[in-house]
């Protein structure tokens, strides 16, 4: 009888099957991410993938509402970083940069809002920049580091 009770208790503690809503839930973008590759899309449909290296590193960190990214290019004397707010809804990441490094401030002055399509899972995401017609022109792939 004791085995039956223990057996029933263990059966009740097994994970419940995922509902459709849980299975379709987008993973969180919160956390620290390291750039692992770039994708350059050409007009003829080809894609050029460039892996990062020890001479080029980039990190993005997302809190609940804030983003900060930094870039290291050992052959470049310029600092690169940006800080601001972000939203991530329906597969679209919108970064609204408030300030950045001297080199980045020039870009922020011209345009402080950056929109990307995001493809994400628990361990990686790819942010895709598209042209005005919706064609991909550039992408970055990140892996979660925390």
PyMOL commands that set and color helices and strands:
alter all, ss='L'
color gray80, all
select helices_A, chain A and resi 2-12+20-23+102-110
alter helices_A, ss='H'
color red, helices_A
select strands_A, chain A and resi 31-41+47-51+56-62+66-73+80-89+92-100+113-120+124-130+136-144
alter strands_A, ss='S'
color yellow, strands_A
deselect
rebuild
show_as cartoon
